[in-house]
């Protein structure tokens, strides 16, 4: 492996960030890709560890030691080919994946992990710069037609894989642009949408057709995305016109907070707030936008979506931003001998937190308080774990000023009406029921209908969506052709 003693001689080098006071003035990406020298030095830290746990830590099973070695040797094109062999869209994961591969890195047991994510980022950016990323159309058409419903990472991965083995693929998207939550849920300062656009251009050159503004089935009244669709198509029509259908929509049903005062004006789900800014950045018309400038903002939910609300609020010019997390504050450093190579529970400070945010842990919302129908404060209480349950701590009630409250507590399931329109069986969590193993992998109880991504597994990571899209594509190819050359 590259430099055999590299892990002993070289320290981890992280990607540089534009200073917070500068980056909050715009919505562009602010992470600086590693230079060729730094990437090579970082790759030299990869150990000849015998059992590369990073491969299994990565949901798409990236062949990490191999592309690290190739980067160390400055064989960038071969590194890109190795990376693309397992991951259709490394420019997405290289920017927004939390990098479970690094948690599983052998070097992480008693030192700083290899910067695998930053190397991946450098490889794909170099690939686009050099013109190495090109369409790969099928040499022979199969004559089979496949409909993919949803253009998030699972749908895009499935569509690209199926097109490359000769199937005629049509992707249906209810929104007016391709990308799903990649497009509308992830702020541009984390991932600019030009990365999606150039992949769409590549896929169109490979034969994929995109039909935008088309809703398959029906959404419940009042859904924030219902008005974005210009056309509807029934599940029956898809099943009649296509040889297979893959449902790859997201887990779009947000977790609500039904406490007193919930109906006050100024309380919104994160996915009402975040997509609007992305649409404005794209130049799309918007009659009215939820804005945070000059307001006291309270974000309820301590995960990535909450962090995205923090970063967007700071860019709006919020007066203050406070983020609530129900669970106690985790330790700053994990007990590595105890948790390695698994994903550790530890305090994570995002780039958005660094831009300005007060974080409160072990705190629960009791009530939204308002005047003249509009929210003005949040009444809270601290909680502690007792007998396996969170209990209120007496005497800790407190009021936080709040002119805008953003609910970012995760997503519980796909939109039920879409699954119901297809007549699909659901699991105990309300997701589409389908196994990932065996002869009927990713298939549902309806003939010719498959499911992958968050619609099957629930709220998850982009990298898991890509994995499921790729695996579902192989399952569909086997269903249509009897066998498949696609990787699993």
Buried (B, 14 or more C-beta within 10 A) or exposed (E): BBBEEBBEEBEBBEBEEBEBEEBBEEBEBBBEBBEEEBBBBBBBBBBEBEEBBBBEBBBBBBBBBBBBBBBBBEBBEBBBBBBBBBBBBBBBBBBBBBBBBBBBBBBBBEBBBBBBBBBBBBBBBBBEEEEBBEEBEBEEEBEBBBBBBBBBBBBBBBBBBBBBBBBBBBBBBBBBBBBBBBBBBBBBBBBBBEBBBEBBEBBBEBBBBBBBBBBBBBBEEEBBBBEBBEEBBEBEEBBEEBBBBBBBBBBBBBBEBEEEBBEBEBBBBBBBBBBBBBBBBBEEEEEEEBBBEEBBBBBBBBBBBBBBBBBBBBBBEBBBBBBBBBEBEBEEEBEBEEEBBEBBEEEBEBBBBBBBBEBBBBBBBBBBBBEEEEBBBBBBBBBEEEEEEBEEBEEBEEEBBBBBBBBBBBBBBBBEEBBEBBEBEBEEEBBBBBEBEEEEBBBBBBEBBBBBBBBBBBBBBBBBBBBBBBBBBBBBBBBBBEEBEBEE
